[in-house]
Amino acid sequence: GQQVMQIPQYQHVQEGEDFTTYCNSSTTLSNIQWYKQRPGGHPVFLIQLVKSGEVKKQKRLTFQFGEAKKNSSLHITATQTTDVGTYFCAGGNAGGTSYGKLTFGQGTILTVHP
Amino acid sequence: GAGVSQTPSNKVTEKGKYVELRCDPISGHTALYWYRQSLGQGPEFLIYFQGTGAADDSGLPNDRFFAVRPEGSVSTLKIQRTERGDSAVYLCASSPEWSQGESGYTFGSGTRLTVV
């Protein structure tokens, strides 16, 4: 079945440093979504990418979808303590019949030291 | 309602007992999903409803797990003969009818199930 892997598993940064997490799928994806989960909270939707090579920005966050639609990245510029949490990518299955189903990666836990 | 509501927020049950977990999605959202999340892991897909029907139940681990959504709104996840390995946070999410648009899932706060 489809597998989605994320690296790194953990990332500790000093406030103001940049952060990047990478997501790789074993199969071609129809789309990829990114979620943020604060400690003790539930996943909150950040963004969706659907086109090959797509790049989207949200303030200090930059999201990319690979040309082959099998990988993605999230980059945060100049981290702040409010960025603390776990970042998940979640891929949709290209060519599948279950268009609503997403496969989540295991997440990258970001810690920001003030 | 304004968000996805899940009840109870916490459930402690004895091994072998039956439990029901309830999810009330955002009004008008036709798609409803159940995931479960173990500590340190990403959400794991269980089942997905489009309207009243289960569009994909391939994630249900075995026949002890069953979910319904009889009127296309509220859903109940039912677990029979609970085992300690069923302990996890059960997350429900909803979304508008699936399209290639900009919407994602809206998750509820989850039900933390502990089987002792």
Interface residues (C-beta under 8 A of the other chain):
Chain A: V4 Q6 S30 N31 Q33 Y35 G41 H42 P43 V44 F45 L46 I47 Q48 V50 F88 A90 T97 S98 Y99 G100 K101 L102 T103 F104 G105 Q106 G107
Chain B: A31 Y33 Y35 G40 Q41 G42 P43 E44 F45 Y48 Q50 A55 D56 S58 G59 L91 S95 W98 Q100 G101 E102 S103 G104 Y105 T106 F107 G108 S109 G110
